[in-house]
Amino acid sequence: MKDTWHLDFIFQLASIVRPKVYVELGIQYCANFNRMIDYADQLIGIDIAHQAGEYMSKSGKVQFFHGTSADFAKRLQAQPLQIDMLFIDADHSKEAVLEDFRLLFPYVVPHGIVLFHDSHPDNESKVRPDWCGTVYQAIEELAKDTSEYELVTIPVTPGLTICRKRRQQLSWQEKQR
């Protein structure tokens, strides 16, 4: 299996879930981001590299945010947004992934989905910043208290962890938007 299987998985998931608002941290060349345009009403790509926005397909539904997740969270404080699907694939360190999650999770809707890339390196050689980094350690940390969400990791390198925000098992029992 190729190391980019997660792109097809995320694409299929979005085609089923149909998020109203899709946010991706770490868009780089927009390989995943641009595929999502047909399946979301609003898409925001966030990256610290200004040139990343140049790879974004032109559409009235897409927006590029040049900055960090902390910068974006400040904008959300002033202009709240409800995120249906969030893909975290920026800095691959445990600390950065935890910060990204903690900053943006409050804006994820009940039963919204958060995806973490690079969460299952198949060997120690892939635990480096240019591969999977220490994302798996962030998942281990988040798994300690799952009172507000549930997690499952697909154990195929490079790994993808799916998080569903929830307090109730059934979405219709949860407080609506």
C-alpha positions as CSV (number, residue, x, y, z in Angstrom):
1,M,0.0,0.0,0.0
2,K,1.3,3.4,-0.9
3,D,2.1,6.0,1.8
4,T,-0.6,8.3,0.4
5,W,-3.6,5.9,1.0
6,H,-4.9,8.4,3.6
7,L,-5.7,10.9,0.8
8,D,-8.2,8.5,-0.7
9,F,-9.6,7.6,2.7
10,I,-10.2,11.2,3.7
11,F,-11.7,12.0,0.3
12,Q,-14.1,9.0,0.6
13,L,-15.0,10.1,4.2
14,A,-15.7,13.6,3.1
15,S,-17.9,12.4,0.2
16,I,-20.1,10.6,2.8
17,V,-20.0,13.2,5.6
18,R,-20.3,16.3,3.3
19,P,-18.9,18.8,5.8
20,K,-20.3,22.3,5.7
21,V,-16.9,23.7,6.9
22,Y,-13.6,21.9,6.2
23,V,-10.4,23.2,7.8
24,E,-7.0,21.8,7.0
25,L,-3.8,22.6,8.9
26,G,-0.7,22.2,6.8
27,I,-1.8,22.2,3.2
28,Q,1.6,22.3,1.6
29,Y,0.9,21.5,-2.1
30,C,-2.9,21.2,-1.5
31,A,-3.0,17.5,-2.7
32,N,-5.7,16.7,-0.2
33,F,-7.3,20.1,0.1
34,N,-8.1,20.6,-3.5
35,R,-9.9,17.2,-3.7
36,M,-12.2,18.3,-0.9
37,I,-13.8,21.2,-2.8
38,D,-16.7,19.2,-4.3
39,Y,-17.7,17.9,-0.9
40,A,-17.6,20.9,1.5
41,D,-19.5,24.2,1.4
42,Q,-16.6,26.2,2.8
43,L,-12.9,25.3,2.9
44,I,-10.1,27.0,4.8
45,G,-6.5,25.9,4.3
46,I,-3.9,27.1,6.9
47,D,-0.2,27.1,6.4
48,I,2.8,29.1,7.6
49,A,4.3,28.9,4.1
50,H,2.8,31.7,2.0
51,Q,3.5,29.9,-1.2
52,A,1.1,27.1,-0.1
53,G,-1.8,29.3,-1.0
54,E,-0.6,29.4,-4.6
55,Y,-1.4,25.7,-5.0
56,M,-5.0,26.1,-3.9
57,S,-7.6,25.7,-6.6
58,K,-9.5,28.8,-7.3
59,S,-13.1,28.7,-6.0
60,G,-15.4,31.0,-4.1
61,K,-15.6,28.3,-1.4
62,V,-11.9,28.3,-0.5
63,Q,-9.8,30.6,1.6
64,F,-6.1,30.5,2.4
65,F,-5.0,31.6,5.9
66,H,-1.3,32.4,6.1
67,G,-0.2,31.8,9.7
68,T,-0.1,29.4,12.5
69,S,-3.0,27.6,14.1
70,A,-2.7,29.9,17.1
71,D,-3.1,32.9,14.7
72,F,-6.2,31.2,13.2
73,A,-7.6,30.5,16.7
74,K,-7.3,34.2,17.5
75,R,-9.3,35.0,14.4
76,L,-11.9,32.4,15.4
77,Q,-12.3,34.1,18.8
78,A,-13.3,37.3,16.9
79,Q,-15.2,35.6,14.1
80,P,-16.4,32.2,15.4
81,L,-16.8,29.4,13.0
82,Q,-18.3,25.9,13.4
83,I,-16.0,23.3,11.9
84,D,-17.4,20.0,10.7
85,M,-14.2,18.4,9.6
86,L,-10.6,19.3,10.7
87,F,-7.5,17.8,9.3
88,I,-4.3,18.3,11.4
89,D,-1.2,17.7,9.2
90,A,1.1,20.6,10.0
91,D,4.0,20.3,12.5
92,H,4.6,16.7,13.3
93,S,5.7,17.2,16.9
94,K,3.6,16.0,19.8
95,E,3.5,19.5,21.3
96,A,2.3,21.2,18.1
97,V,-0.3,18.5,17.4
98,L,-1.7,18.9,21.0
99,E,-1.7,22.7,20.6
100,D,-3.5,22.5,17.3
101,F,-6.1,20.2,18.7
102,R,-6.7,22.2,21.9
103,L,-6.9,25.5,20.1
104,L,-9.4,24.3,17.4
105,F,-11.4,21.5,19.1
106,P,-13.8,24.0,20.8
107,Y,-14.9,25.1,17.3
108,V,-15.6,21.6,16.1
109,V,-19.4,20.9,16.0
110,P,-20.8,18.0,18.0
111,H,-20.1,14.8,16.1
112,G,-17.6,16.7,13.9
113,I,-14.5,14.9,12.8
114,V,-10.9,15.6,13.5
115,L,-8.3,13.7,11.5
116,F,-4.7,13.4,12.5
117,H,-2.1,12.4,9.9
118,D,1.1,10.5,10.6
119,S,-0.1,8.8,13.8
120,H,1.2,5.3,13.1
121,P,4.8,5.1,12.0
122,D,5.7,1.4,11.2
123,N,9.2,1.7,12.6
124,E,11.5,3.9,14.5
125,S,13.2,5.4,11.4
126,K,9.9,7.2,10.6
127,V,9.8,8.9,14.0
128,R,11.5,12.0,12.6
129,P,10.1,15.5,11.8
130,D,10.1,15.0,8.0
131,W,8.1,11.8,8.3
132,C,5.7,11.0,11.2
133,G,7.5,12.8,13.9
134,T,6.0,12.3,17.4
135,V,2.3,12.6,16.3
136,Y,1.7,9.1,17.8
137,Q,2.7,10.5,21.2
138,A,0.1,13.2,20.9
139,I,-2.6,10.6,20.2
140,E,-1.4,8.6,23.3
141,E,-1.8,11.8,25.3
142,L,-5.3,12.5,23.9
143,A,-6.4,8.9,24.6
144,K,-5.9,9.5,28.3
145,D,-9.2,11.4,28.6
146,T,-11.8,10.7,26.0
147,S,-14.8,12.1,27.8
148,E,-15.5,14.6,25.0
149,Y,-14.4,12.5,22.0
150,E,-13.5,9.1,20.7
151,L,-10.4,8.1,18.8
152,V,-9.4,5.3,16.5
153,T,-6.1,4.9,14.6
154,I,-5.8,3.1,11.4
155,P,-2.6,1.1,11.9
156,V,-1.2,1.4,8.4
157,T,1.8,3.7,7.9
158,P,1.9,6.6,8.0
159,G,-1.3,6.3,10.0
160,L,-4.5,8.3,10.3
161,T,-6.4,8.8,13.6
162,I,-10.0,9.7,13.5
163,C,-11.6,11.6,16.3
164,R,-15.3,12.2,16.7
165,K,-16.4,14.9,19.0
166,R,-19.3,13.7,21.1
167,R,-20.9,13.5,24.5
168,Q,-23.7,11.3,23.3
169,Q,-23.4,8.3,21.1
170,L,-26.2,9.4,18.7
171,S,-25.9,12.7,17.0
172,W,-29.7,13.4,17.3
173,Q,-29.4,13.2,21.1
174,E,-26.7,15.9,21.1
175,K,-27.3,19.7,21.3
176,Q,-27.7,21.0,17.7
177,R,-25.7,23.9,16.2
